[in-house]
Amino acid sequence: MTGAFCQRLVVALLAASWALPLYAYDPLNRAEYLAKIKEAKAYYEDKCEKVAGIRILKGIESDILGDGSLDYDEKVLERFDFVIASVHSKLSMTEKDATQRLLTAIRNPYTTILGHPTGRLLLSREGYPLDFDAIFDACAKHRVGIEINANPHRLDLDWRYLRTARERGVRLCIGPDAHSVEGLDDVDYGLGIARKGWLQKDDLLNCMDAEELLAWRRTK
Ligand SMILES: [Zn+2]
């Protein structure tokens, strides 16, 4: 089983200027999950053709494994317009190990966004320690965005780091981490955190249109 806690199949409605996880699916097994990806991709491609004026981008959340590699191979990842790479296991790490793990994931050419970067759960789990200077510099260099996970149990990246991230040239991305339609409303919490961290429109991937985002991503 891979990413059972938080594996998201993400569809972004960027014509509406928001990248929102629209469809969540927790896999029972890898084969079933891959089949579901194929089915969902065909479904949304069909929708793309029928809904004028809206471009739908297809993304996926991929697990960052212990060595920093992603749990899906290139043949899977290349099917998507963007990939959110996140840690969901082996959360007890030293700062050095956690930083190296994330740096490897950031250098992966398929990684578009680093999801819930510290793994914290408010009131129940501390995030793993990170060398944020190294993470921000690597994200800026490799053009990897960092998620502001808007789930109220996460709110990760913490608002206190947002000004430093933007000053280092990092783009942020508000993601509600929705596992249901109702969960999309959590984007409001992310917007509040972005404001609290003094972010501007240009700091957010959500505020790019589809062509801007794809061009930004293609510069890797
Ligand atoms: Zn996740």
Residues whose N, C-alpha, C, O or C-beta is under 5 A from the ligand:
A	BS01	ZN	C6 S86
